[in-house]
């Protein structure tokens, strides 16, 4: 079965929006962590700062990967596939640890974005 050009194009468009959604989710997590640190006492402020910086870098990386897909360039494909493969692995441990409310949506979003990013660029 031959994959059509429209499949690649639809996957590319889906990858752009899914990566931007993931980036927005990470920005939301950063905002939550910042507000949580203002309204409560952090027991490990250095760890909190590290999480905030890591989430900001991840959001920026996912956004730049989405820009690569939007411009039909290949530089966004590998980081997008890798980040979402890691997200699927993390979701597995969340689900096996009983955190279903976070693990299942993360698994669905990660797997969907993984497939869209995998097929979103054609050489």
C-alpha positions as MATLAB code, in Angstrom:
seq = 'XXXXXXXXXXXXXXXXXXXXXXXXXXXXXXXXXXXXXXXXXXXXXXXXXXXXXXXXXXXXXXXXXXXXXXXXXXXXXXXXXXXXXXXXXXXXXXXXXXXXXXXXXXXXXXXXXXXXXXXXXXX';
ca = [
       0.000    0.000    0.000;
       1.424    3.339   -1.041;
       1.139    6.304    1.283;
      -0.212    9.348   -0.534;
       1.179   12.861   -0.465;
      -1.957   14.115    1.269;
      -1.281   11.728    4.171;
       2.158   13.266    4.675;
       0.728   16.771    4.402;
      -2.056   16.054    6.904;
       0.472   14.501    9.272;
       2.675   17.580    8.952;
      -0.229   19.902    9.772;
      -1.244   17.728   12.714;
       2.332   17.687   13.995;
       2.469   21.490   13.927;
      -0.663   21.856   16.027;
       0.072   18.983   18.390;
       3.591   20.234   19.096;
       2.244   23.714   19.760;
      -0.374   22.235   22.082;
       2.348   20.389   23.986;
       4.338   23.610   24.194;
       1.326   25.445   25.619;
       0.780   22.680   28.166;
       4.363   23.076   29.349;
       3.916   26.851   29.613;
       0.798   26.182   31.691;
       2.818   23.932   33.981;
       5.410   26.697   34.365;
       2.706   29.199   35.287;
       1.271   26.723   37.806;
       4.701   26.152   39.358;
       5.347   29.889   39.572;
       1.976   30.540   41.218;
       2.417   27.590   43.555;
       5.763   28.967   44.668;
       4.189   32.372   45.385;
       1.253   31.038   47.400;
       3.052   28.277   49.312;
       6.473   27.603   50.731;
       8.770   25.520   48.573;
      10.815   23.018   50.566;
      13.390   22.673   47.771;
      13.542   25.981   45.873;
      16.524   24.913   43.775;
      14.620   21.849   42.531;
      11.613   24.037   41.728;
      13.791   26.453   39.764;
      15.281   23.512   37.880;
      11.827   22.203   36.968;
      10.724   25.638   35.806;
      13.832   26.109   33.651;
      13.548   22.577   32.224;
       9.865   23.093   31.366;
      10.612   26.443   29.703;
      13.397   24.882   27.625;
      11.094   22.004   26.682;
       8.320   24.401   25.664;
      10.745   26.411   23.541;
      12.140   23.245   21.953;
       8.705   21.895   21.069;
       7.670   25.265   19.652;
      10.795   25.470   17.470;
      10.197   21.892   16.332;
       6.670   22.917   15.315;
       8.144   25.845   13.377;
      10.332   23.375   11.493;
       7.265   21.382   10.489;
       5.412   24.567    9.553;
       8.286   25.629    7.270;
       8.562   22.110    5.812;
      12.099   21.700    7.149;
      13.513   18.524    8.622;
      15.135   20.045   11.726;
      12.016   19.669   13.857;
      11.400   15.993   13.207;
      14.026   14.274   15.373;
      13.441   16.380   18.518;
       9.677   15.959   18.183;
       9.902   12.185   17.774;
      12.384   11.845   20.640;
      10.432   14.073   23.037;
       7.217   12.184   22.400;
       8.867    8.775   22.685;
      10.100    9.888   26.111;
       6.599   11.160   26.967;
       5.091    7.758   26.115;
       7.661    6.083   28.354;
       6.920    8.485   31.205;
       3.202    7.879   30.785;
       3.775    4.140   31.136;
       5.340    4.668   34.548;
       2.575    7.081   35.543;
      -0.091    4.560   34.601;
       1.701    1.684   36.341;
       2.061    3.924   39.423;
      -1.688    4.532   39.544;
      -1.676    8.134   38.268;
      -4.188    7.352   35.516;
      -5.677   10.837   35.253;
      -2.344   12.197   34.005;
      -0.796    9.080   32.465;
      -3.547    8.187   30.012;
      -3.907   11.670   28.425;
      -0.114   11.945   28.257;
       0.103    8.559   26.534;
      -2.585    9.486   24.005;
      -1.082   12.906   23.245;
       2.467   11.557   23.106;
       1.598    8.622   20.843;
      -0.508   10.759   18.513;
       2.184   13.421   18.204;
       4.846   10.735   17.791;
       3.057    9.265   14.765;
       2.258   12.695   13.309;
       5.882   13.801   13.680;
       7.158   10.533   12.256;
       5.121   10.907    9.072;
       5.045   14.711    8.987;
       8.151   15.111    6.864;
       8.887   13.443    3.577;
      12.229   13.523    1.800;
];
